[in-house]
Amino acid sequence: MIVLDASFDKSAPRVEESPPADRPEICFAGRSNVGKSSALNVLTRRKQLARVSKTPGRTRLLNFFNVELADRAGPHRRTAQVRFCDLPGYGFARGPKDERRAWGQMIGDYLQKRESLAVVVVLIDAEVGPQPRDFEMMEFLRVSTHPFIIAATKADRLARTRRGAALDRIARDLEVPRESVLAFSSQEDIGWKELWKALCAACGIFGAASDHVLTSEEEAP
């Protein structure tokens, strides 16, 4: 899979102000500072497509990015277009209480109303494990119709001998099949190819298939 082009589209304070629902959309959800923006940059092979901040809670809008893909190089390649949406992080966001409540409403409205949403990528810190807001997000997704993917970020911080146990714990805590939890790192070459394959499968492009994509009908282990 090759990223031909990736560009910022727009920021929106409300789902009603989102770009046209004209292509499969992939949204990235997770706690503040879990590595959402870094993941977008790694997946698109762009260093600064999404702004990376050291201050948790800086993303306060729905940020949209257009991505053009090809299944291979050469004249006979197939191409496709998808859109990324970087959701505001939850957990550490700072600001007035009313403003934080509005961010939560914005995220909920997006997940419920966005017609082109094809899959939700839930990012969990591999070292820290799921936190209360992560469980809330999972409960919401379990009763929704959206497929979702669990990516355990910052996997490079764990020794190889500890990585498997950390993924086991995340799967057990979230009550999902073990093979559905994908190790990922934006600092090392871990998981980005597997994540792209899962995203293509969820979006129905290039005939991709993946065990990492879960639906609300999936049974817990």
C-alpha positions in Angstrom: 0.0 0.0 0.0 1.3 3.4 -1.0 0.2 6.9 0.1 0.2 9.0 -3.0 -0.9 12.2 -1.4 -2.1 13.5 2.0 -3.3 17.0 2.9 -5.1 18.9 5.5 -8.8 19.5 4.6 -10.4 21.5 7.4 -11.2 21.8 11.1 -14.7 21.8 12.3 -16.3 22.7 15.7 -19.4 20.7 14.9 -20.1 17.6 12.9 -22.5 19.7 10.8 -19.5 21.6 9.5 -17.6 18.6 8.4 -16.4 18.1 4.8 -18.9 16.3 2.4 -19.4 12.6 3.2 -18.0 11.6 -0.2 -15.4 8.9 0.8 -14.8 6.4 3.5 -13.8 8.1 6.7 -11.4 6.8 9.4 -11.4 8.5 12.8 -8.8 8.3 15.5 -9.9 8.3 19.1 -8.0 8.1 22.3 -6.8 9.8 25.5 -4.9 13.0 25.2 -1.2 12.4 24.5 -1.8 8.8 23.4 -0.2 9.5 20.0 -3.1 10.2 17.6 -1.4 12.9 15.6 1.9 11.0 15.5 0.0 7.9 14.2 -1.6 10.0 11.4 1.9 11.3 10.4 3.4 7.8 10.4 0.5 6.3 8.4 0.7 9.0 5.7 4.5 9.1 5.7 4.4 12.8 6.4 6.3 14.4 9.2 4.0 17.3 10.0 0.6 16.5 8.4 -1.0 16.5 11.9 0.3 18.9 14.5 2.0 17.0 17.4 1.9 18.8 20.7 3.7 18.0 24.0 0.8 19.6 25.8 -2.1 17.2 26.3 -5.6 18.3 25.2 -4.4 20.7 22.5 -6.7 19.2 19.8 -10.1 20.8 20.3 -11.7 20.5 16.9 -12.6 17.8 14.4 -9.5 17.9 12.2 -9.9 16.3 8.7 -7.3 15.1 6.3 -7.6 13.8 2.7 -5.5 10.8 1.8 -5.0 9.2 -1.7 -3.8 5.6 -1.8 -2.6 3.1 -4.3 -2.3 -0.7 -3.9 1.0 -0.8 -5.7 3.5 1.1 -7.8 3.3 1.1 -11.6 0.8 1.8 -14.3 -1.7 -0.9 -13.3 -2.2 0.2 -9.8 -5.6 0.7 -8.2 -6.2 4.0 -6.3 -8.7 5.0 -3.6 -9.4 8.0 -1.5 -10.1 8.1 2.2 -10.4 10.8 4.8 -8.9 10.8 8.3 -10.5 12.6 11.2 -8.4 13.4 14.3 -10.8 13.6 17.3 -10.1 15.7 20.3 -8.3 13.6 23.0 -10.2 12.7 26.1 -8.9 12.4 29.7 -6.4 15.3 30.1 -8.1 18.1 28.1 -7.8 21.4 30.0 -10.2 24.3 29.9 -13.4 25.5 31.4 -15.8 22.7 32.4 -18.5 23.9 30.0 -15.9 23.8 27.2 -14.8 20.3 28.0 -18.5 19.2 28.1 -18.9 20.7 24.6 -15.9 18.8 23.3 -17.5 15.6 24.6 -20.8 16.4 22.9 -18.9 17.2 19.7 -17.2 13.7 19.7 -20.5 12.0 20.5 -22.3 13.8 17.7 -19.6 12.9 15.3 -19.6 9.2 16.1 -23.4 9.0 16.0 -24.2 11.2 13.0 -21.2 11.0 10.6 -22.6 9.1 7.6 -19.3 8.4 5.9 -17.6 7.0 9.1 -16.2 3.6 8.1 -14.1 2.6 11.1 -12.9 4.0 14.5 -9.3 3.5 15.5 -9.1 3.4 19.3 -5.6 4.1 20.5 -4.5 2.7 23.8 -1.1 3.4 25.5 0.6 0.0 25.4 2.6 0.7 28.6 -0.2 2.3 30.6 -3.1 0.1 29.4 -6.8 1.0 29.2 -8.0 3.9 31.4 -11.6 4.7 32.5 -12.4 6.9 29.5 -11.1 4.1 27.2 -13.7 1.8 28.7 -16.4 4.4 28.1 -15.4 4.7 24.5 -15.4 0.9 24.1 -18.9 0.7 25.6 -20.1 3.3 23.2 -18.7 1.4 20.2 -20.1 -1.9 21.3 -23.6 -0.6 21.0 -22.9 1.3 17.8 -22.8 0.0 14.2 -19.2 1.2 13.6 -16.4 -1.3 13.1 -13.4 -0.5 15.3 -9.7 -1.3 15.5 -7.6 -1.2 18.7 -4.0 0.0 18.3 -1.6 -0.2 21.2 0.6 2.8 20.8 4.1 3.5 22.0 4.9 -0.2 21.8 8.6 0.7 21.3 8.8 1.6 25.0 8.2 -2.0 25.9 10.9 -4.6 25.5 10.0 -7.3 23.0 9.7 -9.8 25.9 7.1 -7.6 27.6 5.2 -6.6 24.5 3.1 -9.7 24.1 2.0 -9.6 27.8 1.0 -6.0 27.5 -1.2 -6.8 24.4 -2.7 -9.8 26.3 -3.6 -7.5 29.2 -5.2 -4.9 26.9 -7.3 -7.6 25.2 -8.3 -9.1 28.5 -9.2 -5.8 30.1 -11.2 -4.6 27.0 -12.8 -8.1 26.6 -11.8 -8.4 22.9 -10.0 -11.2 21.0 -6.3 -11.1 21.5 -5.6 -11.1 17.7 -7.6 -7.9 17.5 -5.1 -5.8 19.5 -2.4 -4.4 17.2 1.0 -3.2 18.5 1.9 0.2 17.0 4.7 2.7 17.3 5.3 6.0 15.6 9.0 6.0 16.7 9.9 2.6 15.3 8.6 0.5 12.3 6.0 -1.3 14.3 2.5 -2.0 13.1 1.9 0.7 10.5 1.6 -1.8 7.6 -0.8 -4.0 9.6 -2.9 -1.0 10.6 -3.1 0.1 7.0 -4.3 -3.3 5.9 -6.9 -3.3 8.6 -8.1 0.2 7.6 -8.4 -0.8 3.9 -10.4 -3.9 5.0 -12.8 -1.8 7.0 -13.2 0.7 4.2 -13.7 -2.1 1.6 -10.9 -1.1 -0.7 -8.2 -3.2 -2.5 -9.9 -6.4 -1.4 -8.0 -6.3 1.9 -8.9 -8.6 4.9 -7.8 -8.3 8.5 -8.4 -10.0 11.9 -7.8 -6.6 13.6 -11.2 -5.2 12.6 -13.9 -5.7 15.2 -17.7 -5.1 15.0 -20.3 -4.7 17.7 -21.4 -8.2 17.0 -18.0 -9.7 17.9 -18.1 -12.0 20.9 -15.8 -11.5 23.8 -13.2 -14.3 24.3 
